[in-house]
Amino acid sequence: MLYAVIVAGGQGTRLWPASRKSTPKQLAPFDGGESLIQRTYKRIRKLIPAERIYIVTNAAYADSFLEQLPDFSRDRLILEPVPRNTAAAVGIGTAVVHQIDPDAMVVNVWSDHYYDDEDGYLNILETAEKLLEKYPEHLINMVATPTGPSSAFDYFQVGEKLEEVNGISLLKVKSFARKPDEETAKQYLAAGDFYWNTANFVWRADTMLRMFAEYAPAMSAGLVKMAKQWATPLWQTTVDSEFPQLEANTIDYTIFEKTSNIILIPANLGWKDVGNWQIVYAMLSEIDGSNLVSRGKVVTVEAKNSLIFSENPGKLVAVVGVDDLVVVDTPDALLVMRKSKDQDVKKVIEEMKARGETSHL
């Protein structure tokens, strides 16, 4: 039986100032409509019933998530007392599902991903669920064809074809590459056999837990200890004690780059990892059909290739003659930058921390 674990605990610092500690990007409606978590939940609900969907998030966000997802039950929230990166989040979600159903299959869902082709995404998940009966010891991952030489993503180099199922190619992994510099990314693009790692995996819960035991035994012991207390009075107390002791590392580093038991499915679904303002711009420009994107009370004159994003309903934002610009206006902070410098927002966060400007984080 297929379950979903939605990982939704990140702060999204590269989307400052719209994303903050108190209001992370998952809760933000970047297109003026539904928030990222609402879109994600609504999408996966088309395939998996609510009672088999779990959300892993920071304890501080629990009430906000429940407000935005009124049909979601609090008893399926897995609350992290402190951030410990994606390996711990994926691990605890998988361990809990395995405790509930030892034969469970899990689709790993990120709360900040967007797809133009949602039906195609769900079709691949259904296919992957069936494939796990034939390849139970493998992790099955969707990978995306690069649209440019991006340094923002990890890459998989694909190897030989295993087989084709319902028009979907199953490929072996040749190599895994962490986020490259721009020149290396250009080489990957030219090679033609490198794909962006979307990290949208489907796996058997017991298979993933065996991988944790092999590649991260200390973390594995903590995950098992916590999961045994699921749905008991000792659950949250055990998590509050054990979870902070887990190593803070990514699931890519902990598992994905260490195992050869991965099957790749190349898919052109209009996938976007909404992790920076340039990707928000790309998402909204496709929705609007324009290279000039604005949200809120905005006036533009002779502007192009820019995103003007205002959360300030009582204030007019006007821009004239700009190109390759991002302007984000919130009630207490204003960000202006070249769109191509979107990765440097983290430097702003570090500078604010150094100056003690914690109220704006």
Order of alpha helices (4+ residues) and beta strands (2+ residues): beta-alpha-beta-alpha-beta-alpha-beta-beta-alpha-beta-beta-beta-alpha-beta-alpha-alpha-alpha-beta-beta-alpha-beta-beta-beta-beta-beta-beta-alpha
